[in-house]
Amino acid sequence: MRKFLYLTVLAAGLLACDKAAKKVADAEMPAGESAPSAVQTVSTGAEANAAAMKFEKPEHDFGTAKEGQVVEHTFTFTNTGSQPLVIQNAAGSCGCTVPDWPRTPVAPNATGEVKVKFDTKGKPGMQTKTVTIIANTNPQTTTLTLKGMVNADEVASMQGPVRTK
């Protein structure tokens, strides 16, 4: 019952704040003009002349690595569109996967690289890590995959105290 009451009061407060903000915005606008929408239009790259990113291989199998090793791979792409390609962000699926991407626009027909480092520490077994890239392309997101087997570090996987005779 308390949760319901709390949620009701919270919802009423949010609605009141929204109405007050609209009144302030309407008061500041000259007569005959409408207030700009709070929703910002973001280009999806759907235009016919948008940038386009084509990777040689969007997936890399690093084979087998020893736990604690940092696996690195460079994914190469080409901007096959007619506009400069701008990568706005690239994010790994977890903190152990770190991408590095070009911060400057990639010209049409030019190539670029996304370098990915995967720290295998504490990650034994079969691993599949992804990097999601957001750019001015259609679709806006592209996913790269890094996969392989991480062999457990024998010392780290030991349970209990170590006996030395």
Residue pairs with C-beta under 8 A, 6 or more apart in sequence:
22 35
25 35
26 35
29 35
43 136
44 138
44 139
44 140
45 51
45 135
45 136
45 137
45 138
45 139
45 140
46 138
47 138
49 81
49 82
49 83
50 81
50 82
50 83
50 136
50 137
50 138
51 79
51 81
51 82
51 83
51 84
51 85
51 86
51 106
51 108
51 135
51 136
51 137
52 79
52 80
52 81
52 85
52 137
52 138
53 77
53 78
53 79
53 80
53 81
53 85
53 133
53 135
53 137
53 142
54 77
54 78
54 80
55 75
55 76
55 77
55 142
55 144
56 75
56 76
56 77
56 78
57 75
58 75
58 142
58 143
58 144
58 145
59 144
59 145
59 146
59 147
60 73
60 75
60 144
60 145
60 146
60 147
61 147
61 148
62 71
62 73
62 118
62 146
62 147
62 148
63 148
63 149
64 148
64 149
64 150
64 151
65 71
65 120
65 148
65 149
65 150
65 151
66 120
66 150
66 151
66 153
67 120
67 121
67 122
67 123
67 124
67 150
67 151
67 152
67 153
67 156
68 120
68 121
68 153
68 156
69 120
70 117
70 118
70 119
70 120
71 117
71 118
71 120
71 146
71 148
72 115
72 116
72 117
72 118
73 115
73 116
73 146
74 113
74 114
74 115
74 116
75 113
75 114
75 115
75 116
75 144
76 111
76 112
76 113
77 106
77 111
77 112
77 113
77 114
78 109
78 110
78 111
78 112
79 85
79 106
79 107
79 108
79 109
79 110
79 111
79 112
80 108
80 109
81 108
81 137
82 108
83 108
83 136
84 105
84 106
84 107
84 108
85 105
85 106
85 108
85 112
85 135
85 136
85 137
86 105
86 106
86 135
86 136
87 101
87 102
87 103
87 106
87 112
87 114
87 133
87 134
87 135
88 134
88 135
88 136
89 133
89 134
90 99
90 100
90 101
90 114
90 131
90 132
90 133
90 134
91 99
91 131
91 132
92 98
92 99
92 116
92 129
92 130
92 131
93 129
93 130
93 131
93 132
94 129
96 118
96 119
96 120
96 121
96 122
96 123
96 129
97 116
97 117
97 118
97 119
97 129
97 130
97 131
97 146
98 116
98 117
98 118
98 119
99 114
99 115
99 116
99 131
99 133
99 144
100 114
100 115
100 116
100 117
101 112
101 113
101 114
101 115
101 133
102 112
102 113
102 114
106 112
114 131
114 133
114 144
116 131
116 144
116 146
118 127
118 129
118 146
120 127
120 150
122 156
123 150
124 150
124 151
124 152
124 153
124 157
125 149
125 150
125 152
126 147
126 148
126 149
126 150
127 146
127 147
127 148
127 149
127 150
128 145
128 146
128 147
129 145
129 146
129 147
130 143
130 144
130 145
130 146
131 143
131 144
131 145
131 146
132 141
132 142
132 143
133 141
133 142
133 143
133 144
134 140
134 141
135 142
